[in-house]
Amino acid sequence: MNMKPSLSFGLLSLFFGLSIQAQKYDLATCLRMADSANVQIRNAQLDVAINESQRSAYLSSRLPSLNFSADYRYNAVIPGQVVPAQFFGGAPGTFAEVKFGVPLVLSNTVQLNQILFNSQVNYGLAALRINSEIVKIKRDMTIQEVKYQVANTYFILQGVYQQLQFLDSNATNVKRMLKNMDLLVSQGMMIQTEADKVRINLLNIENNSANLLATKAQLEELLKIMVGIDPKTPIVLNDDQLVQQTLLLDPDQANLYALQLLEQQQKMALEEAKGIKMGYLPNLNLYGIYQYNVNMNPETDFRTGIDGAFIGLRMDWNLFDGLDKHHKAAMNALKQEQIQAQQDLTRLQLQQQADQNKRNIEVKAAALEVSKEQLNLAASVHKNAALKYKEGLISVNDFLLAQTGLEQAQAGVVAAYVTLRQAELEYLKSNGNIK
């Protein structure tokens, strides 16, 4: 009676298992996953959040502050003071000791402080605002770097997959040929040495395939870490098929983060110069105090409360600081000059890099086309060599030469494909456009 539910559950489990196995990842999916799961990107986003919290905390310094203090004292010995005795009808020129206070004094104070003007508070807020932009630019630069690593790993894996397909196809063809050769050897129609030459070629193919499989496993583990996939989960990538389709959707669009960062640093230096000048001005604070004191003398059962309150303005003005601000202003001017020179150099370098990357892409694209043509020719030569060998028109050495040429052409296409994709990624990274 329980067979139907068990069968249904089994089919359901099989369905989900197949779904997991069949899930494939394209480049856009991997980049989206890295946005939310990559640790480096997450830390960069947290830096932005931390900076915003710092700015909010600093803004609170402009709000009024309210403090309460309490001082409960027991005067074991009431302090005294010497005063002229004639205050109390004594002889002139003599003095009497008078004690002031009571044994118990309970003092409670509430103090309100409000900053009216403070040049450094204003400078600090401006600096935090600019620093917020700097942190955001650094976050975007981190995102571009991570996406570059993800995309580069993705395309290297594409090359590895294609090379493995080539090796698998070559191994299948060589095994088929070797089977026929072994049959001929067993019949005495061919010497063993000829078959061994082909067998050596097969061993080389299998060795290359084993090395590539190890590389594939390492690259897949790296990609899983970067995009946040469970290491135990199998990963399957969509086949790019070594296509010529370019990654450059909008080559003219540019997000030059290096220049943006220098621009914000220049703004920070300008604000710092303003802050140094503002440091010559006085600071002004408003404050108010309310105090309530309770005085008690247990011996006479005396107790009374005395309150007091006042408000005031306090000005602090540093009239001479030993030329400290003067020297800071001079250093700031040099810093601005240095940043301006770096901006000019970076702008020139980025333009040269963009032009060089464009030329490099054109060269790599042409190289891929040449490699594809070479592969077609090598495949045609290999096919003709196989037919001629079957007909006994060429030797095993000639056939193996054609086989080697095919393998080299296959490796050349894969290498040309990967270098083209890397050249495009370099261009996109320099423009901040890896999406």
Secondary structure as UniProt FT lines:
FT   HELIX           3..22
FT   HELIX           27..37
FT   HELIX           39..59
FT   HELIX           60..62
FT   STRAND          65..74
FT   STRAND          80..84
FT   HELIX           85..88
FT   TURN            92..93
FT   STRAND          95..99
FT   STRAND          104..117
FT   HELIX           119..186
FT   TURN            187..188
FT   HELIX           192..227
FT   TURN            231..232
FT   TURN            241..242
FT   TURN            251..252
FT   HELIX           257..278
FT   TURN            279..280
FT   STRAND          283..297
FT   TURN            298..301
FT   STRAND          302..316
FT   TURN            322..323
FT   HELIX           324..390
FT   TURN            391..392
FT   HELIX           396..431
//
